[in-house]
Amino acid sequence: MFYGSIIFRFIGVLIRWVFEGIIFKLVRKGKIKSFKEVWNGPYSDDLANNASYEMSNIIIGIIVFLVIAFLSV
């Protein structure tokens, strides 16, 4: 279970990094965040905010994995 969450979090962060890079590059004309910045997330003293950010990355990774699995069948 632990390894699965790391793999799904990596996939989720990768997808989030790509989409944020596209948005910042094309729409906002701003600086693109590094992968490490997206992995660590926004700084917050609240543990609930940090946990929800990590959980959202894991959920994004699960959804992308399921979509790829569904399309490959």
C-alpha positions as CSV (number, residue, x, y, z in Angstrom):
1,M,0.0,0.0,0.0
2,F,2.8,2.4,0.8
3,Y,4.6,1.8,-2.5
4,G,1.3,2.3,-4.4
5,S,0.8,5.7,-2.7
6,I,4.3,6.8,-3.7
7,I,3.7,5.7,-7.3
8,F,0.3,7.3,-7.6
9,R,1.6,10.5,-6.0
10,F,4.5,10.6,-8.5
11,I,2.0,10.2,-11.4
12,G,-0.3,12.8,-9.9
13,V,2.5,15.3,-9.3
14,L,3.8,14.7,-12.8
15,I,0.4,15.4,-14.4
16,R,0.0,18.5,-12.2
17,W,3.5,19.7,-13.1
18,V,2.8,19.3,-16.8
19,F,-0.6,21.1,-16.7
20,E,0.7,23.9,-14.5
21,G,3.7,24.3,-16.8
22,I,1.3,24.6,-19.8
23,I,-0.9,27.1,-18.0
24,F,2.0,29.2,-16.8
25,K,3.8,29.1,-20.1
26,L,0.8,29.8,-22.4
27,V,-1.7,31.6,-20.3
28,R,0.0,33.5,-17.6
29,K,3.4,34.0,-19.2
30,G,5.0,33.3,-15.8
31,K,7.8,31.3,-14.3
32,I,7.3,27.6,-14.5
33,K,7.6,25.8,-11.2
34,S,10.1,23.0,-10.8
35,F,9.0,19.5,-10.2
36,K,10.4,19.7,-6.6
37,E,8.2,22.7,-5.9
38,V,5.1,20.9,-7.1
39,W,6.1,17.8,-5.2
40,N,6.5,19.7,-1.9
41,G,3.4,21.8,-2.5
42,P,2.6,25.2,-1.1
43,Y,4.1,26.1,2.3
44,S,1.6,25.8,5.1
45,D,1.8,25.3,8.9
46,D,-1.5,23.5,8.8
47,L,-1.1,19.7,8.6
48,A,-4.6,19.3,7.2
49,N,-3.7,21.5,4.2
50,N,-0.5,19.5,3.5
51,A,-2.3,16.2,3.8
52,S,-5.1,17.3,1.5
53,Y,-2.6,18.5,-1.1
54,E,-0.8,15.1,-1.0
55,M,-4.1,13.3,-1.1
56,S,-5.2,15.3,-4.1
57,N,-2.0,14.3,-5.9
58,I,-2.6,10.6,-5.1
59,I,-6.2,10.8,-6.3
60,I,-5.0,12.5,-9.6
61,G,-2.5,9.6,-10.0
62,I,-5.2,7.0,-9.4
63,I,-7.5,8.6,-11.9
64,V,-4.9,8.9,-14.6
65,F,-3.8,5.3,-14.0
66,L,-7.4,4.0,-14.3
67,V,-8.0,6.0,-17.4
68,I,-4.9,4.6,-19.0
69,A,-5.8,1.1,-17.9
70,F,-9.3,1.5,-19.3
71,L,-8.1,2.8,-22.7
72,S,-5.5,0.1,-23.0
73,V,-8.2,-2.7,-22.8
